[in-house]
Amino acid sequence: MTVLLILIPIALVLGGLGLCAFLWSLKSGQYDDLEGAARRILFDDPENS
């Protein structure tokens, strides 16, 4: 039972860190253009010559 007194706060801290990392990635624009990267892989850029 005393193990739960240690594991529950650790789980809450790790969950909070994960949530903070996710919110930071949203704020920094990591998910802005999901379609653009997929299209850039499939199609070549036209050569400027």
C-alpha distance matrix in Angstrom:
0.0 3.8 5.3 5.5 7.3 9.5 10.2 11.1 13.7 15.0 15.6 17.3 19.4 20.5 21.4 23.4 25.2 26.1 27.4 29.4 30.9 31.9 33.5 35.3 36.7 38.0 39.6 41.2 42.9 41.3 41.7 45.2 47.4 45.8 49.1 51.1 49.3 49.6 53.3 54.0 52.8 55.1 58.3 60.3 61.6 65.3 67.1 69.0 72.2
3.8 0.0 3.8 5.3 5.2 7.0 9.0 10.4 12.0 13.2 14.7 16.3 17.8 19.2 20.6 22.2 23.7 25.1 26.6 28.1 29.7 31.1 32.6 34.0 35.7 37.2 38.5 40.0 42.0 40.5 41.2 44.7 47.0 45.6 49.0 50.8 49.0 49.5 53.2 53.7 52.5 55.0 58.1 59.9 61.0 64.8 66.5 68.2 71.4
5.3 3.8 0.0 3.8 5.4 5.3 6.1 8.6 10.5 10.8 12.1 14.4 15.8 16.5 18.2 20.1 21.3 22.5 24.3 25.9 27.1 28.5 30.3 31.7 33.1 34.7 36.2 37.5 39.4 37.6 38.5 42.0 44.1 42.6 46.0 47.8 45.8 46.2 50.0 50.4 49.1 51.6 54.7 56.5 57.7 61.5 63.1 65.0 68.1
5.5 5.3 3.8 0.0 3.8 5.2 5.0 5.7 8.5 9.6 10.1 11.9 14.0 15.0 15.9 17.9 19.6 20.6 22.0 23.9 25.4 26.5 28.0 29.8 31.2 32.5 34.1 35.7 37.4 35.8 36.4 39.8 42.1 40.6 44.0 45.9 44.2 44.6 48.3 48.9 47.8 50.2 53.3 55.3 56.4 60.2 62.0 63.8 67.0
7.3 5.2 5.4 3.8 0.0 3.8 5.9 6.0 7.0 9.1 10.6 11.5 13.1 14.9 16.1 17.3 19.1 20.8 21.9 23.3 25.1 26.6 27.8 29.3 31.2 32.5 33.6 35.3 37.4 36.1 36.9 40.2 42.7 41.5 45.0 46.8 45.1 45.9 49.5 50.0 49.1 51.6 54.6 56.4 57.3 61.1 62.8 64.3 67.6
9.5 7.0 5.3 5.2 3.8 0.0 3.8 5.8 6.0 6.5 8.9 10.5 11.2 12.6 14.6 15.9 17.0 18.7 20.4 21.6 23.0 24.8 26.2 27.4 29.1 30.9 32.0 33.3 35.5 34.0 35.1 38.5 40.9 39.7 43.2 44.8 42.9 43.8 47.4 47.6 46.7 49.4 52.3 54.0 54.9 58.6 60.2 61.8 64.9
10.2 9.0 6.1 5.0 5.9 3.8 0.0 3.8 5.7 5.1 6.0 8.6 9.9 10.5 12.1 14.1 15.3 16.3 18.2 19.8 21.0 22.4 24.2 25.6 26.9 28.6 30.1 31.4 33.3 31.6 32.4 35.9 38.1 36.7 40.2 41.9 40.0 40.7 44.3 44.7 43.6 46.2 49.2 51.0 52.1 55.9 57.5 59.2 62.5
11.1 10.4 8.6 5.7 6.0 5.8 3.8 0.0 3.8 5.4 5.1 6.2 8.7 9.9 10.5 12.2 14.3 15.3 16.4 18.3 20.0 21.0 22.4 24.2 25.8 27.0 28.4 30.2 31.9 30.6 31.1 34.5 36.9 35.6 39.1 41.0 39.4 40.1 43.7 44.3 43.4 45.9 48.9 50.8 51.8 55.5 57.3 58.9 62.3
13.7 12.0 10.5 8.5 7.0 6.0 5.7 3.8 0.0 3.8 5.4 5.0 6.1 8.6 9.7 10.4 12.3 14.2 15.1 16.3 18.3 19.9 20.9 22.3 24.3 25.7 26.7 28.4 30.5 29.4 30.3 33.5 36.2 35.3 38.9 40.5 38.9 40.0 43.5 43.8 43.2 45.9 48.7 50.4 51.1 54.8 56.5 57.9 61.2
15.0 13.2 10.8 9.6 9.1 6.5 5.1 5.4 3.8 0.0 3.8 5.4 5.1 6.2 8.5 9.8 10.6 12.3 14.2 15.3 16.5 18.4 20.0 21.0 22.7 24.5 25.7 26.9 29.0 27.5 28.7 32.1 34.5 33.4 37.1 38.5 36.7 37.7 41.3 41.5 40.6 43.4 46.2 47.9 48.6 52.4 53.9 55.5 58.7
15.6 14.7 12.1 10.1 10.6 8.9 6.0 5.1 5.4 3.8 0.0 3.8 5.5 5.2 6.0 8.5 9.9 10.5 12.2 14.1 15.3 16.5 18.3 19.8 21.1 22.6 24.2 25.7 27.4 25.8 26.5 29.9 32.3 31.0 34.5 36.2 34.5 35.3 38.9 39.3 38.5 41.1 44.0 45.8 46.8 50.5 52.3 53.9 57.2
17.3 16.3 14.4 11.9 11.5 10.5 8.6 6.2 5.0 5.4 3.8 0.0 3.8 5.5 5.1 6.1 8.6 9.8 10.4 12.2 14.2 15.2 16.3 18.1 19.9 21.0 22.3 24.2 26.0 24.9 25.6 28.8 31.5 30.5 34.1 35.8 34.4 35.4 38.9 39.4 38.9 41.5 44.2 46.1 46.8 50.4 52.3 53.7 57.1
19.4 17.8 15.8 14.0 13.1 11.2 9.9 8.7 6.1 5.1 5.5 3.8 0.0 3.8 5.4 5.0 6.2 8.6 9.8 10.4 12.3 14.2 15.2 16.3 18.4 20.0 20.9 22.3 24.6 23.6 24.8 27.9 30.6 30.0 33.7 35.0 33.5 34.8 38.2 38.4 38.0 40.8 43.4 45.0 45.5 49.1 50.8 52.1 55.4
20.5 19.2 16.5 15.0 14.9 12.6 10.5 9.9 8.6 6.2 5.2 5.5 3.8 0.0 3.8 5.4 5.0 6.2 8.6 9.8 10.5 12.3 14.2 15.2 16.6 18.5 19.9 21.0 22.9 21.4 22.6 26.0 28.4 27.4 31.0 32.4 30.6 31.8 35.3 35.5 34.8 37.6 40.3 41.9 42.6 46.3 48.0 49.5 52.7
21.4 20.6 18.2 15.9 16.1 14.6 12.1 10.5 9.7 8.5 6.0 5.1 5.4 3.8 0.0 3.8 5.4 5.1 6.2 8.6 9.9 10.6 12.3 14.2 15.4 16.6 18.3 20.0 21.5 20.1 20.7 24.1 26.6 25.5 29.2 30.8 29.4 30.4 33.9 34.4 33.9 36.5 39.2 41.1 41.7 45.4 47.3 48.8 52.2
23.4 22.2 20.1 17.9 17.3 15.9 14.1 12.2 10.4 9.8 8.5 6.1 5.0 5.4 3.8 0.0 3.8 5.4 5.0 6.1 8.6 9.8 10.5 12.1 14.2 15.3 16.3 18.2 20.2 19.4 20.3 23.4 26.2 25.7 29.5 30.9 29.7 31.1 34.4 34.7 34.6 37.3 39.8 41.5 41.8 45.4 47.2 48.5 51.9
25.2 23.7 21.3 19.6 19.1 17.0 15.3 14.3 12.3 10.6 9.9 8.6 6.2 5.0 5.4 3.8 0.0 3.8 5.4 5.0 6.1 8.6 9.9 10.4 12.3 14.3 15.2 16.3 18.6 17.5 19.0 22.1 24.8 24.4 28.2 29.2 27.7 29.3 32.6 32.6 32.4 35.4 37.7 39.2 39.5 43.2 44.8 46.0 49.3
26.1 25.1 22.5 20.6 20.8 18.7 16.3 15.3 14.2 12.3 10.5 9.8 8.6 6.2 5.1 5.4 3.8 0.0 3.8 5.4 5.1 6.2 8.7 9.8 10.6 12.5 14.3 15.4 16.9 15.3 16.4 19.8 22.2 21.4 25.1 26.4 24.9 26.2 29.6 29.8 29.5 32.3 34.8 36.5 37.0 40.7 42.5 43.9 47.3
27.4 26.6 24.3 22.0 21.9 20.4 18.2 16.4 15.1 14.2 12.2 10.4 9.8 8.6 6.2 5.0 5.4 3.8 0.0 3.8 5.4 5.1 6.2 8.5 9.9 10.6 12.3 14.2 15.7 14.8 15.4 18.5 21.3 20.8 24.5 26.0 25.0 26.4 29.6 30.1 30.1 32.8 35.1 37.0 37.3 40.8 42.8 44.1 47.6
29.4 28.1 25.9 23.9 23.3 21.6 19.8 18.3 16.3 15.3 14.1 12.2 10.4 9.8 8.6 6.1 5.0 5.4 3.8 0.0 3.8 5.4 5.1 6.0 8.6 9.9 10.4 12.1 14.4 14.0 15.4 18.1 21.2 21.3 25.1 26.0 25.0 26.9 30.0 30.0 30.4 33.3 35.3 36.8 36.8 40.3 42.1 43.0 46.5
30.9 29.7 27.1 25.4 25.1 23.0 21.0 20.0 18.3 16.5 15.3 14.2 12.3 10.5 9.9 8.6 6.1 5.1 5.4 3.8 0.0 3.8 5.5 5.1 6.2 8.7 9.9 10.5 12.5 11.4 13.2 16.2 18.9 18.8 22.6 23.4 22.0 23.9 27.1 26.9 27.1 30.1 32.2 33.6 33.7 37.3 38.9 40.0 43.4
31.9 31.1 28.5 26.5 26.6 24.8 22.4 21.0 19.9 18.4 16.5 15.2 14.2 12.3 10.6 9.8 8.6 6.2 5.1 5.4 3.8 0.0 3.8 5.4 5.1 6.3 8.7 10.0 11.0 9.7 10.6 13.7 16.5 16.1 19.9 21.1 20.1 21.7 24.8 25.1 25.4 28.1 30.3 32.0 32.2 35.8 37.8 39.0 42.5
33.5 32.6 30.3 28.0 27.8 26.2 24.2 22.4 20.9 20.0 18.3 16.3 15.2 14.2 12.3 10.5 9.9 8.7 6.2 5.1 5.5 3.8 0.0 3.8 5.4 5.1 6.2 8.6 10.1 10.3 11.1 13.4 16.7 17.1 20.8 21.9 21.4 23.3 26.1 26.4 27.2 29.9 31.7 33.4 33.2 36.6 38.6 39.5 43.0
35.3 34.0 31.7 29.8 29.3 27.4 25.6 24.2 22.3 21.0 19.8 18.1 16.3 15.2 14.2 12.1 10.4 9.8 8.5 6.0 5.1 5.4 3.8 0.0 3.8 5.4 5.0 6.1 8.7 9.0 11.1 13.1 16.4 17.2 20.9 21.3 20.6 23.0 25.7 25.4 26.3 29.3 30.9 32.1 31.7 35.1 36.8 37.5 41.0
36.7 35.7 33.1 31.2 31.2 29.1 26.9 25.8 24.3 22.7 21.1 19.9 18.4 16.6 15.4 14.2 12.3 10.6 9.9 8.6 6.2 5.1 5.4 3.8 0.0 3.8 5.5 5.2 6.4 5.5 7.7 10.2 13.1 13.6 17.4 17.8 16.9 19.2 22.0 21.8 22.5 25.5 27.2 28.6 28.3 31.8 33.6 34.5 38.0
38.0 37.2 34.7 32.5 32.5 30.9 28.6 27.0 25.7 24.5 22.6 21.0 20.0 18.5 16.6 15.3 14.3 12.5 10.6 9.9 8.7 6.3 5.1 5.4 3.8 0.0 3.8 5.5 5.4 6.0 6.5 8.4 11.8 12.6 16.3 17.1 17.0 19.1 21.6 21.9 23.1 25.7 27.2 28.9 28.5 31.8 33.9 34.8 38.4
39.6 38.5 36.2 34.1 33.6 32.0 30.1 28.4 26.7 25.7 24.2 22.3 20.9 19.9 18.3 16.3 15.2 14.3 12.3 10.4 9.9 8.7 6.2 5.0 5.5 3.8 0.0 3.8 5.5 7.8 9.2 9.9 13.5 15.2 18.6 18.9 19.0 21.6 23.7 23.6 25.1 27.9 29.0 30.3 29.6 32.7 34.5 35.0 38.6
41.2 40.0 37.5 35.7 35.3 33.3 31.4 30.2 28.4 26.9 25.7 24.2 22.3 21.0 20.0 18.2 16.3 15.4 14.2 12.1 10.5 10.0 8.6 6.1 5.2 5.5 3.8 0.0 3.8 5.9 8.6 9.2 12.3 14.2 17.6 17.1 16.8 19.8 21.9 21.3 22.8 25.8 26.8 27.7 26.9 30.0 31.6 32.0 35.5
42.9 42.0 39.4 37.4 37.4 35.5 33.3 31.9 30.5 29.0 27.4 26.0 24.6 22.9 21.5 20.2 18.6 16.9 15.7 14.4 12.5 11.0 10.1 8.7 6.4 5.4 5.5 3.8 0.0 3.8 5.5 5.3 8.5 10.7 13.9 13.6 13.7 16.6 18.5 18.2 19.9 22.7 23.7 24.9 24.1 27.2 29.1 29.7 33.3
41.3 40.5 37.6 35.8 36.1 34.0 31.6 30.6 29.4 27.5 25.8 24.9 23.6 21.4 20.1 19.4 17.5 15.3 14.8 14.0 11.4 9.7 10.3 9.0 5.5 6.0 7.8 5.9 3.8 0.0 3.8 5.9 7.9 8.9 12.4 12.4 11.6 14.3 16.7 16.5 17.6 20.5 21.9 23.3 23.0 26.4 28.3 29.4 32.9
41.7 41.2 38.5 36.4 36.9 35.1 32.4 31.1 30.3 28.7 26.5 25.6 24.8 22.6 20.7 20.3 19.0 16.4 15.4 15.4 13.2 10.6 11.1 11.1 7.7 6.5 9.2 8.6 5.5 3.8 0.0 3.8 5.9 6.2 9.9 10.8 10.8 12.8 15.2 15.8 17.0 19.4 20.9 22.8 22.8 26.1 28.5 29.7 33.4
45.2 44.7 42.0 39.8 40.2 38.5 35.9 34.5 33.5 32.1 29.9 28.8 27.9 26.0 24.1 23.4 22.1 19.8 18.5 18.1 16.2 13.7 13.4 13.1 10.2 8.4 9.9 9.2 5.3 5.9 3.8 0.0 3.8 6.3 9.1 9.4 10.5 12.9 14.4 14.9 16.9 19.1 20.0 21.8 21.2 24.3 26.7 27.6 31.3
47.4 47.0 44.1 42.1 42.7 40.9 38.1 36.9 36.2 34.5 32.3 31.5 30.6 28.4 26.6 26.2 24.8 22.2 21.3 21.2 18.9 16.5 16.7 16.4 13.1 11.8 13.5 12.3 8.5 7.9 5.9 3.8 0.0 3.8 5.7 5.6 7.2 9.4 10.6 11.3 13.5 15.4 16.3 18.2 17.8 20.9 23.5 24.7 28.4
45.8 45.6 42.6 40.6 41.5 39.7 36.7 35.6 35.3 33.4 31.0 30.5 30.0 27.4 25.5 25.7 24.4 21.4 20.8 21.3 18.8 16.1 17.1 17.2 13.6 12.6 15.2 14.2 10.7 8.9 6.2 6.3 3.8 0.0 3.8 5.7 6.2 7.1 9.3 10.8 12.0 13.8 15.4 17.8 18.3 21.5 24.3 26.0 29.7
49.1 49.0 46.0 44.0 45.0 43.2 40.2 39.1 38.9 37.1 34.5 34.1 33.7 31.0 29.2 29.5 28.2 25.1 24.5 25.1 22.6 19.9 20.8 20.9 17.4 16.3 18.6 17.6 13.9 12.4 9.9 9.1 5.7 3.8 0.0 3.8 5.6 5.3 6.4 8.8 10.4 11.2 12.5 15.3 15.9 18.9 22.0 23.9 27.5
51.1 50.8 47.8 45.9 46.8 44.8 41.9 41.0 40.5 38.5 36.2 35.8 35.0 32.4 30.8 30.9 29.2 26.4 26.0 26.0 23.4 21.1 21.9 21.3 17.8 17.1 18.9 17.1 13.6 12.4 10.8 9.4 5.6 5.7 3.8 0.0 3.8 5.5 5.2 6.1 8.8 10.2 10.7 12.8 12.8 15.9 18.8 20.4 24.1
49.3 49.0 45.8 44.2 45.1 42.9 40.0 39.4 38.9 36.7 34.5 34.4 33.5 30.6 29.4 29.7 27.7 24.9 25.0 25.0 22.0 20.1 21.4 20.6 16.9 17.0 19.0 16.8 13.7 11.6 10.8 10.5 7.2 6.2 5.6 3.8 0.0 3.8 5.5 5.1 6.4 9.0 10.3 12.2 12.8 16.3 18.8 20.8 24.3
49.6 49.5 46.2 44.6 45.9 43.8 40.7 40.1 40.0 37.7 35.3 35.4 34.8 31.8 30.4 31.1 29.3 26.2 26.4 26.9 23.9 21.7 23.3 23.0 19.2 19.1 21.6 19.8 16.6 14.3 12.8 12.9 9.4 7.1 5.3 5.5 3.8 0.0 3.8 5.5 5.5 6.7 9.1 11.9 13.4 16.8 19.6 22.1 25.4
53.3 53.2 50.0 48.3 49.5 47.4 44.3 43.7 43.5 41.3 38.9 38.9 38.2 35.3 33.9 34.4 32.6 29.6 29.6 30.0 27.1 24.8 26.1 25.7 22.0 21.6 23.7 21.9 18.5 16.7 15.2 14.4 10.6 9.3 6.4 5.2 5.5 3.8 0.0 3.8 5.4 5.2 6.2 9.2 10.5 13.6 16.7 19.2 22.6
54.0 53.7 50.4 48.9 50.0 47.6 44.7 44.3 43.8 41.5 39.3 39.4 38.4 35.5 34.4 34.7 32.6 29.8 30.1 30.0 26.9 25.1 26.4 25.4 21.8 21.9 23.6 21.3 18.2 16.5 15.8 14.9 11.3 10.8 8.8 6.1 5.1 5.5 3.8 0.0 3.8 5.6 5.6 7.1 8.0 11.6 14.2 16.6 19.9
52.8 52.5 49.1 47.8 49.1 46.7 43.6 43.4 43.2 40.6 38.5 38.9 38.0 34.8 33.9 34.6 32.4 29.5 30.1 30.4 27.1 25.4 27.2 26.3 22.5 23.1 25.1 22.8 19.9 17.6 17.0 16.9 13.5 12.0 10.4 8.8 6.4 5.5 5.4 3.8 0.0 3.8 5.9 7.6 9.8 13.4 15.6 18.5 21.6
55.1 55.0 51.6 50.2 51.6 49.4 46.2 45.9 45.9 43.4 41.1 41.5 40.8 37.6 36.5 37.3 35.4 32.3 32.8 33.3 30.1 28.1 29.9 29.3 25.5 25.7 27.9 25.8 22.7 20.5 19.4 19.1 15.4 13.8 11.2 10.2 9.0 6.7 5.2 5.6 3.8 0.0 3.8 6.9 9.8 12.8 15.5 18.7 21.5
58.3 58.1 54.7 53.3 54.6 52.3 49.2 48.9 48.7 46.2 44.0 44.2 43.4 40.3 39.2 39.8 37.7 34.8 35.1 35.3 32.2 30.3 31.7 30.9 27.2 27.2 29.0 26.8 23.7 21.9 20.9 20.0 16.3 15.4 12.5 10.7 10.3 9.1 6.2 5.6 5.9 3.8 0.0 3.8 6.5 9.1 12.1 15.2 18.1
60.3 59.9 56.5 55.3 56.4 54.0 51.0 50.8 50.4 47.9 45.8 46.1 45.0 41.9 41.1 41.5 39.2 36.5 37.0 36.8 33.6 32.0 33.4 32.1 28.6 28.9 30.3 27.7 24.9 23.3 22.8 21.8 18.2 17.8 15.3 12.8 12.2 11.9 9.2 7.1 7.6 6.9 3.8 0.0 3.8 6.3 8.6 12.0 14.7
61.6 61.0 57.7 56.4 57.3 54.9 52.1 51.8 51.1 48.6 46.8 46.8 45.5 42.6 41.7 41.8 39.5 37.0 37.3 36.8 33.7 32.2 33.2 31.7 28.3 28.5 29.6 26.9 24.1 23.0 22.8 21.2 17.8 18.3 15.9 12.8 12.8 13.4 10.5 8.0 9.8 9.8 6.5 3.8 0.0 3.8 6.2 8.9 12.1
65.3 64.8 61.5 60.2 61.1 58.6 55.9 55.5 54.8 52.4 50.5 50.4 49.1 46.3 45.4 45.4 43.2 40.7 40.8 40.3 37.3 35.8 36.6 35.1 31.8 31.8 32.7 30.0 27.2 26.4 26.1 24.3 20.9 21.5 18.9 15.9 16.3 16.8 13.6 11.6 13.4 12.8 9.1 6.3 3.8 0.0 3.8 6.4 9.3
67.1 66.5 63.1 62.0 62.8 60.2 57.5 57.3 56.5 53.9 52.3 52.3 50.8 48.0 47.3 47.2 44.8 42.5 42.8 42.1 38.9 37.8 38.6 36.8 33.6 33.9 34.5 31.6 29.1 28.3 28.5 26.7 23.5 24.3 22.0 18.8 18.8 19.6 16.7 14.2 15.6 15.5 12.1 8.6 6.2 3.8 0.0 3.8 6.0
69.0 68.2 65.0 63.8 64.3 61.8 59.2 58.9 57.9 55.5 53.9 53.7 52.1 49.5 48.8 48.5 46.0 43.9 44.1 43.0 40.0 39.0 39.5 37.5 34.5 34.8 35.0 32.0 29.7 29.4 29.7 27.6 24.7 26.0 23.9 20.4 20.8 22.1 19.2 16.6 18.5 18.7 15.2 12.0 8.9 6.4 3.8 0.0 3.8
72.2 71.4 68.1 67.0 67.6 64.9 62.5 62.3 61.2 58.7 57.2 57.1 55.4 52.7 52.2 51.9 49.3 47.3 47.6 46.5 43.4 42.5 43.0 41.0 38.0 38.4 38.6 35.5 33.3 32.9 33.4 31.3 28.4 29.7 27.5 24.1 24.3 25.4 22.6 19.9 21.6 21.5 18.1 14.7 12.1 9.3 6.0 3.8 0.0
